[in-house]
Amino acid sequence: MRQTSFEEILVVHASPVLAGLKPSALLSFSRDDYPQLPLLAQRYSAAFRQQGLVFEIVCRLLRHFLLLVYRPILLERRLDEPEVSHCLSRFGYPASGFPAKMKHLRRRLRESRSFPHEIGLFLGYPTRDVLAFLGELPGTCKLCGYWKVYTDPAAAQAEFDRYKKCERIYARCYYNGTPIRRLTVAA
């Protein structure tokens, strides 16, 4: 069985970020399969800087790397939304400063006994859905897709459909020979 290429994984799992539809995507890579991931992340960050993309290993686990592929402009704008910022402050994140929030996220990923699910806010999930998932708001899950939906299933389904369409288009283009650089929208 052949190993899936790094670019194939990006196209399949991060195309909404590459297209500028979503601020970030979190990808898990086996350290055994991708021991070169730290170098790949550095190279891709340098190569895609002009398109406004960053490839950052945010956590090194025993068997996996967690890679955050993100658009700093979109992610900073997202984290500065009042509702998101207020929610993050409840989890100890600093009130301002994008670099400080990223540093706190890396620390939470590294030091938390359980996975810090507030990362959903960084991934662009609706704040109320993240809070309901964490048990901070009442509600039952009404839909599962890219995240668990508690509040507005119609809006979430429309977003899921948009992401799926993007993934299909990007996969078709990539497998037909379009280089990933040409698939990436500049910020």
matplotlib code that plots the C-alpha trace (Angstrom):
import matplotlib.pyplot as plt

x = [0.0, 1.5, 1.8, -0.5, 1.5, 1.6, -0.1, -2.9, -3.6, -3.7, -6.1, -8.4, -8.4, -7.4, -8.8, -11.3, -8.3, -6.4, -9.4, -9.8, -13.2, -12.0, -9.4, -7.6, -7.5, -5.9, -4.3, -2.7, 0.3, 1.9, 5.5, 6.5, 4.9, 6.0, 9.2, 10.2, 7.0, 8.8, 11.0, 8.0, 6.0, 8.9, 9.3, 5.6, 5.3, 8.1, 6.7, 3.1, 3.9, 2.8, -0.6, -1.0, -0.7, 1.2, 1.9, 2.8, 3.3, 1.4, 2.0, 4.4, 2.9, 4.5, 3.2, 1.8, 2.4, -0.6, -0.2, -2.3, -2.7, -4.0, -4.4, -3.2, -5.3, -8.5, -7.7, -6.7, -10.0, -11.9, -10.2, -10.9, -14.7, -16.1, -18.0, -15.0, -12.6, -14.9, -15.2, -11.4, -10.8, -12.9, -10.2, -7.3, -6.4, -5.0, -7.5, -5.5, -2.6, -2.8, 0.8, -0.1, -3.3, -1.4, 1.3, -1.5, -3.1, 0.2, 0.7, -2.9, -2.3, 1.0, 0.0, -3.8, -4.8, -7.7, -7.8, -8.6, -11.8, -11.9, -9.6, -12.9, -13.0, -9.6, -11.0, -14.0, -16.7, -19.7, -19.0, -22.3, -21.7, -18.2, -19.7, -22.5, -20.0, -18.0, -21.2, -21.1, -24.5, -27.5, -28.5, -28.3, -26.4, -28.6, -26.1, -22.6, -20.2, -17.1, -18.1, -21.0, -23.9, -26.2, -27.6, -28.3, -28.3, -29.5, -26.6, -24.1, -25.3, -24.9, -21.3, -20.6, -21.9, -19.7, -16.6, -17.4, -17.9, -14.5, -12.9, -14.3, -13.2, -9.7, -9.3, -10.4, -8.1, -5.2, -5.6, -5.8, -2.4, -3.0, -0.2, -1.3, 0.3, -2.2, -5.1, -4.2, -6.0, -3.9, -5.0]
y = [0.0, 3.3, 6.2, 9.1, 12.2, 15.3, 17.3, 14.7, 15.0, 18.8, 18.7, 16.2, 17.7, 21.4, 22.5, 24.9, 26.6, 26.6, 28.2, 30.9, 29.5, 28.6, 30.1, 26.8, 23.0, 20.7, 17.6, 14.6, 12.9, 9.7, 10.3, 6.9, 7.8, 11.4, 11.8, 14.7, 16.7, 19.5, 20.2, 19.9, 22.4, 24.9, 24.5, 24.9, 27.9, 29.6, 28.5, 29.7, 32.8, 35.0, 33.2, 34.0, 30.4, 29.0, 25.3, 25.0, 22.0, 23.0, 19.8, 16.9, 13.8, 10.5, 9.0, 12.0, 15.5, 17.9, 20.3, 23.5, 24.9, 28.4, 31.8, 34.3, 37.1, 35.1, 33.4, 36.6, 38.2, 35.2, 35.2, 38.9, 38.5, 39.6, 36.4, 34.2, 36.4, 36.3, 32.5, 32.1, 34.3, 31.8, 29.2, 31.4, 32.8, 36.4, 39.1, 40.4, 39.6, 36.8, 35.5, 35.2, 33.3, 30.9, 30.4, 29.6, 27.1, 25.3, 25.2, 23.8, 21.1, 20.1, 20.3, 19.5, 16.1, 16.1, 17.5, 21.3, 21.3, 25.1, 24.6, 24.5, 28.2, 28.4, 26.0, 28.3, 26.4, 28.4, 29.6, 28.3, 24.8, 24.7, 25.8, 23.2, 20.5, 21.4, 21.3, 25.0, 25.5, 23.2, 21.3, 18.1, 17.4, 17.9, 17.1, 15.8, 16.8, 18.8, 19.5, 18.6, 21.0, 22.0, 25.3, 25.9, 22.7, 24.3, 26.9, 24.2, 21.8, 24.6, 25.2, 21.4, 21.3, 24.2, 22.5, 19.2, 20.9, 22.6, 19.3, 17.6, 20.4, 20.5, 16.8, 16.6, 19.4, 18.0, 14.4, 15.8, 17.4, 20.9, 21.8, 22.6, 26.1, 26.9, 25.6, 28.0, 31.3, 34.3, 36.2]
z = [0.0, -1.0, 1.4, 0.7, -0.4, 1.8, -1.0, -1.4, 2.3, 1.9, -1.0, 0.7, 4.2, 3.8, 0.5, 2.2, 3.8, 0.5, -1.2, 1.6, 2.7, 6.2, 8.5, 9.4, 9.4, 11.9, 10.4, 12.2, 10.7, 11.9, 12.9, 11.5, 8.1, 8.0, 10.0, 7.7, 8.5, 10.4, 7.4, 5.0, 7.2, 7.0, 3.3, 2.6, 4.8, 2.9, -0.5, 0.3, 2.3, -0.7, -0.8, 3.0, 4.3, 7.2, 7.9, 11.6, 13.8, 16.9, 18.8, 18.7, 20.3, 20.9, 17.7, 15.8, 14.7, 14.7, 11.8, 11.7, 8.2, 8.5, 7.0, 9.6, 8.3, 8.4, 11.7, 13.5, 12.3, 13.6, 17.0, 17.3, 16.9, 20.3, 20.9, 20.1, 22.1, 25.1, 24.8, 24.6, 27.6, 29.6, 28.7, 29.8, 26.4, 26.4, 25.5, 22.6, 20.4, 17.8, 18.5, 22.2, 21.4, 19.2, 21.9, 24.4, 22.0, 21.5, 25.3, 25.8, 23.1, 24.8, 28.4, 28.6, 30.0, 27.6, 24.1, 24.2, 22.2, 22.2, 19.2, 17.2, 17.5, 15.7, 13.0, 12.3, 14.0, 15.4, 18.9, 20.3, 18.8, 20.4, 23.8, 23.6, 22.7, 25.8, 27.9, 28.5, 26.8, 26.9, 23.8, 21.9, 18.8, 15.7, 13.0, 12.6, 9.8, 10.1, 13.6, 15.9, 15.3, 18.2, 17.1, 13.4, 11.4, 8.2, 8.2, 9.2, 6.4, 3.8, 5.1, 5.0, 1.4, 0.5, 2.0, 0.3, -3.1, -2.6, -1.7, -4.8, -7.2, -5.7, -5.8, -9.4, -10.4, -8.4, -9.8, -13.3, -12.9, -11.5, -9.1, -5.5, -5.9, -8.7, -6.5, -3.7, -3.6, -2.5, 0.6]

ax = plt.figure().add_subplot(projection="3d")
ax.plot(x, y, z, "-o")
ax.set_aspect("equal")
plt.show()
